């Protein structure tokens, strides 16, 4: 779903928040990490020991044991598989009710050499309906710094882009009026690629997922998952890379690449979950003060123009 938003700030959210391409399963609210989607369960760091054969010598006074074949050992699950990690991430984040973090957002047009970098904050509140707000207050374009005042706010149905620097505001309807508000944004949809409330089954239905070996420049103590859209999927993305902290299983970085060779990278720091939020507004109504230019894009209007 393309809403002509600047950048693939796309999947947190939260893959953590809003209209999925299929109905979300009825589960406890997840902050998927995600993120994600259930409170942080610790990843298994060792496999259960395989059953050991009886090494005690048989008593000489006892008759020889019957000649029977031992049971074949049962195969152990691969704890380092992508499917296993997705399941742990979903389980570990399902009890998250709120999530806050500092955010760095990079958008690089690789063919043209255009680079943008923004800094801001993320506030997420689990639902239903799930809500989030991203506030950018610092930007660098081609080496020049500025201090914009740009908000993206999602209330479970509407996504509002509110640019205080240029006095413009646009609302995008992501969930139709006849649908229940609050579905999580499917990974690869929306303006921000932040995997919150990640659902393993939904991810595996849309992507081929692989665990990527640790690289020197990976975030410290992270697990790296590469997602490739399955053939026939309607998306501009060609690849998504996710990094989660191995202990908390919260997302720490996301990278996406689309078919125009635009790369988006989101990095989260100082992440805190289940903290009490200050009085937080997720108001997505258009400003009514004089001097603002406003627009609204409803789902039926967007579909009719395609």
N, C-alpha and C positions, 0 to 999 in steps of 0.2 A: 504494500500500500504506500504510494508515494504522495506525500503532502507538500512537496517542493520546499521542505524545511532545509535550512542551511546546514549541511553536514549530515553524515550518517550518525550523528549522535544517537542515531537510531532508536537496543537490545539492547539500565539495570534496569519502562523498565520492564528492575528489575527485574525476556527473559527476564526485571523484578516486576512489570506492571502493564497492561491494558488490552485491547481487543485482540484475542487470539484468533487464529484462522479456524479453530475448532473449539467447541465449548470446553471450558476448564472443568476438570474432574472435581467432584464435591469433596474437598479436603479441608483440613484446618488451614487457616490463612498462613501462608508461607512467606518468608522474606527471603525466598530462594536465595541465597546463598546458601538469595538467593536465595539474593541472591538469591536462590536461591530459594529451599523452602522450608526447612524445619530447624529448630534450634541446633546449635552446633554439636554434632556428635563427633567424637574423635575418630579419625581414620584408623583403620586397623593397620598396625605396623608390622605384624608378623602373622604368618599363617599358623593355624592350629597344627600341632605336631601330628604327624601320621602315626597310626597305631603301630606300636612296636611288637615284634614277635616275642613270645615267651622264651627268655634265654635261660631260665632255671633248668639245671639238669634233672632228668627224671629219676626218681628214687629207684635204686636197683631192685628193691623188693616188689616194685609194682610191675604189672604186665605191660608189654609194649603198647603204646597208644594205637588205636585203630588207624589203619591206613586211609586217611581222609585228606582231601584237598583243602587247603586253607581258603577262606573266603577271599575273593579278589578285592584288593583295596579300592575304596570308593574314590572317585576323582574329586579333588579339592577345587573350590572356586578360585578363579584367578582374581586375587584381590587388587591387582594393579590394572585390571582391564578398564576401558573407558566406561562400560556399562556399570561396573562396580563403583567407580568414582562418582558417576552421576547419581546413583542411588544414595550414596552416602551424603552427597551435597544436598540432595532434596530432603533427606531425613534430618540432616543437621541443622537446617535453617527453618524448619516448619514452625518453630515456636517463636520466631522473631516477630516482634510487634512493631518495632521502630528501628530505623537505621539512619545514622548520620555520618557524613564523611566529607573531607576536603577532596576536591576533584580537579584533575588536570585533563584537558581535552585538546587533542591535536588532530588537525585535519590537513592532510597532505595530498595535493593533486600531483601524482607522481609523473604524469606526462608533461605537465606544464611547469613543474617545479614550484608551484604555489604552496605556501605553508602558513598555517594559522595555529596559534596556541592560545587557549583560554584557561583561566583559573576561576574556581568558584567553590560552591558548596552544594551538597546533595542532602535532602531530607526525604525520608521514605516512611510511610505509615501503612502497615498491613491492613487489609480489609477484612471482610468485604465492605465497601469497595476499596481496593488498594489505591493509594494516592502518593504522589511525589511532587517535589519542587526542586528544580536546579536553578541556582542563581549564579550568573557569571558577572564578575566585577573587575576583571583584568584581562587584557587581550594583547597579543603581539602578532603583527602581520608584517612580514618582510623586514623584521628587525625593529619595527616601530611599536612602542607600547602605548596603549590607551586604557582608559578606565570606563568601560561600558557599564550599563546597569540593565542587564538582560535576564528575564525570568522565563523558564518553561514550567508550567504548572499543569498537573493532570489530576482530575478528580474522579476517575473511574469511567467517565464518558467523554469528556471534552479535554483537549490539550490546548492550552493558551500560551502563545508566544507574546510576551509583553516587553517591548523595547523602549525603556524610558529615555535613552539617549536620543532616539529619533522620533519619539512620540508615536509609535505604531504598535498596533496590537491585532493579532489574528487568532481566531479560534478554529480548531480542527475537530470535527466530530469523529471519534474513533469507535464508538459503540452506538448503533442505531437506536432510535427511540423505542422500538419494539423488543430490544434485547435488554437483559438485566445488566445494570451497570456493575462495574467492578471486576470484569475478567482481566487476568494478567496479560500484559503485552507479550505476544509471542516473540521469541528470540529472533531478531532480524526485522522486527517491525517497530514503528515508532521512531522518535528522534534520537534516542540514546541507547547505545548498545551496552546496557548494564544488566547482567543476568541475575535478577532478583526473582525469587519464587520459581526457580528452575524446576520443571517437571520432566523427569527422566523419559517417560514414555512419549511425551510430545516432542522432546528433542530428538529421540531416536527415530521417530516417524518422519521427521523433516530433514535430518542430517545424517551423514556418515561421520562417526566420531572416532577419534584416535588419540591415544596418549602420546605426547611428544616428549622425547628424552630431554632431560634438563640441560639447559644451555647456560653459558657463563653470564649472559646479560639478563636472564630470567629474574623476576622478583624473588627475593630471598625466601626460602622454605615454601616454594609454591609447586603446585601441580598444574601442568600445561595441557589443555585439551584443544585439539583442532577439529573444527566442524566444517564439513563440506556439504552444501545443499544437495539433496538427492535430485536425480534427473527428473525433470518435469515440474519442479517446484517454481512457483511464480515469485521470483525475488531477483533484485539487482545484485545481491551479494554473491561473491564467488568463494569467500572464505571467512570464517570467524575463528579467532583464537581467544581462548579464555584461560586466565590464570587465577587459581584459588589458593588461599593459604592452607597448607596441609593440616594445620591444627584446628583453626576455627572454621575452615571451609567457607569463609566469606570471600567474595570476589575482590581481587586486588588490581586486576588489569583486564582490558578487553581490546582486541584489535580486529577491525573488519576491513575487507577489501571488496570494492564493487566492480562492476564490469566497465566503468569508466576510469579504472585505475586510481580511484580516490581511496585513500587509506584513512581510517579513523581510529584513534587510540584514546582510550579513557583509562586513567589511573586513579585509584582511590587510596587515600592515606588518612591516618587518624580516624579509622572507622570505628564506630561505637554502635552496638546493638542494644535494644531494649532499654534505652535511656528515656527518661521522661522528657517529652518535647516541650519547649516553650509554647506559648499560645501561637499556634501555627495556622496560617490561613492557606487553604487550597482552593481559594476562590478563582473560578475560571470565567467569570463574567467580564465582558468588555468594559473598558473604562468609559465613563460618561463625561469626564471633565473636558472643558473646551481645549482645542488644540490637538487632540488625538485623532489620528487616522485609523479606522478600524475596519475589519473584514471578518466574515464568518463563512466557513466551508462545511456544509452539512454532507452527510454520506450520500444522499440521493443526488445532490448537485454534482458531487465529484464523480459518481458513477455515470451520470448523464453526459458529462463532458468527455468521457473516455471514448 
